[in-house]
Amino acid sequence: MLRYDAIIIGAGHNGLVAAAYLARAGSKVLVLERRELVGGCSVTEEIWPGYRVSTAAYLTSLLQERIIRDLDLPRFGYQVDAKDPAFFSAFPDGRHFFMWQDRSKTLAEIAKFSPRDAEVYPAYEDQLERIAQVVEGLLLTTPPQFPPRGLGDFLEYLKLAAKLRRLGAKDLVALVKIFTQSAAEFLDEWFESEQVKVTLATDGVIGANGGPRSPGTAYILLHHCMGGVAGHRGLWGFVRGGMGAVSEAIAASAKAGGAEIRTNAAVAKILVRDGRAYGVALEGGEEIEAGAIASNLDPKLTFLRLLDERDLDPEFLAAIRRYRIEGTSAKINLALNGLPEFKAFPGAPGPHHRATMHICPDIEYVERAWDDAKYGRPSERPLLELTIPTIYDPSLAPPGKHIMGIFLQYAPYTLREHTWDDLLDPLAGRVISLIEEYAPNIRRIVERIQILTPLDLERRFGITGGNIFHGEMSLDQMFVMRPVAGWARYRTPLRGLYLCGSGAHPGGGVMGAPGYNCAREMLKSR
Ligand SMILES: Cc1cc2nc3c(=O)[nH]c(=O)nc-3n(C[C@H](O)[C@H](O)[C@H](O)COP(=O)(O)OP(=O)(O)OC[C@H]3O[C@@H](n4cnc5c(N)ncnc54)[C@H](O)[C@@H]3O)c2cc1C
């Protein structure tokens, strides 16, 4: 029987990061991936001839600088174009709003809606920057044991408190608010203009199981500021070659370090003997042994699908069953034979096509979109975030053609009536009609449509409930509680079994942090 030092189940970007670090430390590592390509939710797929589409994740920012540097990713093809302008919002009254990399240009835009908001915006951004810096310092660390068991655990909390002390009193209050408030409440304290607030609030609801007025969404807003491009905090960018190029660069780095990667190799079972995970069985029956195993799968799949429940403590199992992981997002990818012409900013190509383009006029609109989802219906009028990666990288589509990615909130995984398979066409129709209100030529330029509902996301990418973060990012499922209290340190109740995916601290996004942290913990126990 084959034997490795470590097996990584799943070649999502986190599994690949873990493999790369383990291999560089001299471990004999095997990565096993169910699909025919690596990357999980960070992939480029040629879904139509000549169109290379980032079918799920579409922008980068969170991927940690340290990982990019350690794994030498630019050498393996990782290249990012910073998005500028960052945001473009079109409003029904024909006005528009840009946010630029250049703060003075952004302030001039904000002043169009509220001179007072333009005055406070620098202080808002600076405070978010200070808080993000402190929280970012925790991303590449292992959370302290919770509940604490001994003196050593209490010492870790003291170290954490020392880090937080770097924030002054005002920022500390703001930090507590960020962890508990809704995005709308948080923004209401700063701004008066609806247009400014809704543009900033979208980051608080992308991927969230809640509306802008749901407590906890302020944190999602901060989570989306936890990175940057080329040293510019909070900035997002398009990856040359699409998001698959991120995963391929990490895979190439891992292979250069000696890791082996097998695709079309779905794991059916984690093998356990005397409370220790000692190997895996593939769907075809092949068994492979290893000293340690890390699962890149979400916690539900790892513990409820790949393990026999008799091997797990009932209390732990109950906590995993309660782990909330229903998604509320859909992704729609379009092939276009031209560019959308917006009423609020005529002309094509224009600077707005380089931005993330928002269709969500005000906070109440988004809250109403969430109301539908709360009662098991896709939003009648959803929040849409549009991107056109071919503006930055024309090689992704045939000459003269474009790709548009649409991220849609809200599309609840569990529907009260109907099934997702029945609702595909009506959803596509509603989305095109909605865009048409702002960009009347859209229907004419759409050549192809791919719709990925939460159910499709689950089926295609293997993420339970179609949840883009491998589990809700709410306070009770974060940091020392991710995925469940007592087991946030990448280890699991089974000796030799670790978690290296987004269901572990610090959660979802193409960040690489769970994979990095998990590899460090595995190396400690070697
Ligand atoms: C539609 C969508 C849009 C998003 N947009 C962005 C974005 O723009 N920017 C951003 O930063 N984040 C975005 N995200 C979130 C981000 O992509 C994910 O949180 C992140 O990629 C998850 O990475 P991971 O490595 O933890 O897990 P995954 O990427 O889910 O990888 C898990 C891997 O395990 C494999 N697998 C599953 N079962 C088995 C098995 N039995 N045996 C072997 N392999 C198996 C899967 O095929 C997959 O490759 C988006 C996600 C989605 C779905």
The ligand as a MOL file (V3000), in Angstrom:
LIG
                    3D

  0  0  0     0  0            999 V3000
M  V30 BEGIN CTAB
M  V30 COUNTS 53 58 0 0 0
M  V30 BEGIN ATOM
M  V30 1 C -19.6750 31.9200 -6.5090 0
M  V30 2 C -18.5240 32.2540 -5.5960 0
M  V30 3 C -17.9040 33.4920 -5.7150 0
M  V30 4 C -16.8540 33.8230 -4.8680 0
M  V30 5 N -16.1760 34.9940 -5.0690 0
M  V30 6 C -15.0270 35.2220 -4.3870 0
M  V30 7 C -14.1510 36.2620 -4.7820 0
M  V30 8 O -14.3870 36.9510 -5.7690 0
M  V30 9 N -13.0170 36.4540 -4.0600 0
M  V30 10 C -12.7150 35.6820 -2.9680 0
M  V30 11 O -11.6760 35.9120 -2.3220 0
M  V30 12 N -13.5210 34.6520 -2.5940 0
M  V30 13 C -14.6440 34.3920 -3.2940 0
M  V30 14 N -15.4210 33.3050 -2.9980 0
M  V30 15 C -15.0950 32.4820 -1.8240 0
M  V30 16 C -13.8890 31.6100 -2.0660 0
M  V30 17 O -13.8160 31.2300 -3.4120 0
M  V30 18 C -13.9300 30.3480 -1.1900 0
M  V30 19 O -14.2370 30.6810 0.1520 0
M  V30 20 C -12.5880 29.6340 -1.2210 0
M  V30 21 O -12.1360 29.5150 -2.5540 0
M  V30 22 C -12.6700 28.2630 -0.5810 0
M  V30 23 O -11.3960 27.6720 -0.6960 0
M  V30 24 P -11.0360 26.3120 0.0250 0
M  V30 25 O -9.6960 25.9130 -0.4720 0
M  V30 26 O -11.1720 26.4610 1.5000 0
M  V30 27 O -12.1480 25.2800 -0.4240 0
M  V30 28 P -12.6790 24.8610 -1.8780 0
M  V30 29 O -12.2710 25.8420 -2.8750 0
M  V30 30 O -14.1210 24.5750 -1.7090 0
M  V30 31 O -11.9060 23.5180 -2.1780 0
M  V30 32 C -12.2920 22.2570 -1.6940 0
M  V30 33 C -11.8340 21.2320 -2.7000 0
M  V30 34 O -12.1580 19.9300 -2.2390 0
M  V30 35 C -12.5970 19.1570 -3.3630 0
M  V30 36 N -13.3750 18.0100 -2.8900 0
M  V30 37 C -14.6470 18.0060 -2.4340 0
M  V30 38 N -14.9970 16.7610 -2.0610 0
M  V30 39 C -13.9200 15.9560 -2.2890 0
M  V30 40 C -13.6520 14.5660 -2.0970 0
M  V30 41 N -14.5750 13.7370 -1.5960 0
M  V30 42 N -12.4260 14.0880 -2.4430 0
M  V30 43 C -11.4650 14.9160 -2.9660 0
M  V30 44 N -11.6870 16.2380 -3.1810 0
M  V30 45 C -12.8860 16.7590 -2.8240 0
M  V30 46 C -13.3910 20.1530 -4.1660 0
M  V30 47 O -13.5870 19.7100 -5.4990 0
M  V30 48 C -12.5030 21.3790 -4.0600 0
M  V30 49 O -11.5160 21.3830 -5.0640 0
M  V30 50 C -16.4400 32.9160 -3.8570 0
M  V30 51 C -17.0270 31.6570 -3.7780 0
M  V30 52 C -18.0640 31.3190 -4.6430 0
M  V30 53 C -18.6750 29.9470 -4.5550 0
M  V30 END ATOM
M  V30 BEGIN BOND
M  V30 1 1 1 2
M  V30 2 1 2 3
M  V30 3 2 2 52
M  V30 4 2 3 4
M  V30 5 1 4 5
M  V30 6 1 4 50
M  V30 7 2 5 6
M  V30 8 1 6 7
M  V30 9 1 6 13
M  V30 10 2 7 8
M  V30 11 1 7 9
M  V30 12 1 9 10
M  V30 13 2 10 11
M  V30 14 1 10 12
M  V30 15 2 12 13
M  V30 16 1 13 14
M  V30 17 1 14 15
M  V30 18 1 14 50
M  V30 19 1 15 16
M  V30 20 1 16 17
M  V30 21 1 16 18
M  V30 22 1 18 19
M  V30 23 1 18 20
M  V30 24 1 20 21
M  V30 25 1 20 22
M  V30 26 1 22 23
M  V30 27 1 23 24
M  V30 28 2 24 25
M  V30 29 1 24 26
M  V30 30 1 24 27
M  V30 31 1 27 28
M  V30 32 2 28 29
M  V30 33 1 28 30
M  V30 34 1 28 31
M  V30 35 1 31 32
M  V30 36 1 32 33
M  V30 37 1 33 34
M  V30 38 1 33 48
M  V30 39 1 34 35
M  V30 40 1 35 36
M  V30 41 1 35 46
M  V30 42 1 36 37
M  V30 43 1 36 45
M  V30 44 2 37 38
M  V30 45 1 38 39
M  V30 46 1 39 40
M  V30 47 2 39 45
M  V30 48 1 40 41
M  V30 49 2 40 42
M  V30 50 1 42 43
M  V30 51 2 43 44
M  V30 52 1 44 45
M  V30 53 1 46 47
M  V30 54 1 46 48
M  V30 55 1 48 49
M  V30 56 2 50 51
M  V30 57 1 51 52
M  V30 58 1 52 53
M  V30 END BOND
M  V30 END CTAB
M  END
